[in-house]
Structures are given as C-alpha cells and as structure tokens.
Amino acid sequence: MTRCRLAENGRPFMESLMEHRAMLYSLLASGFAVFSLAWGASDDMIKQFELVVLPDELRNMVVKYVAADLIGCYVLDRSLNFLLGDMF
C-alpha cells in the first residue's frame, strides 16, 4: 500500500515520478519483487526469504488483490484530481 501512495503522489507534494527516475526504478523493482514473491516465481527466493508456499487458489487471490489495490489507488487519485483539480 505504501508503494501505491508513493507512486500516486506527485506535485505539489513531491517530484513526479518522471522527474525522479530513482524513485520510479525503485518502485518498479519493489513491485516486481512483490508480485514475483506472491506468485511464487522463484523457488530460490522463497527459500531465501523463508516463505510458505501458498496453495494455487490463495496465491492467485493475493496477486489479484495486490493488482486491484494498485489500480484502484491510481484510478481514485486520477478521478479526484480530475473532479477537484490541483489543490495547490
């Protein structure tokens, strides 16, 4: 959820992601890591972080909820920005 907040916040609170490339790359890398760990893509990473392998149905549900959270935060932010305009 913190990744979503950092990704959606831009001006006037901080630089936009297009201006702050290091933040953009770190958010993309952490997002990739979260999805790959939740999906169980690498057995080595699962062993390294000592994660429990989830059943397929639960794993798919977790990945869908993480994706829905990311998309929902973006849509809500863009909708409120369109309706209310830039506040500053």
Number of C-alpha atoms within 10 A of each C-alpha: 10 7 13 17 13 15 18 18 15 15 12 10 8 11 13 17 18 10 11 12 12 11 16 15 12 12 17 14 11 12 17 12 14 14 16 15 19 20 16 18 12 11 11 10 14 16 11 9 9 9 13 9 15 13 8 11 8 12 15 13 12 16 17 13 12 17 13 12 14 18 13 14 16 16 13 12 15 14 12 11 12 10 9 9 10 10 7 6
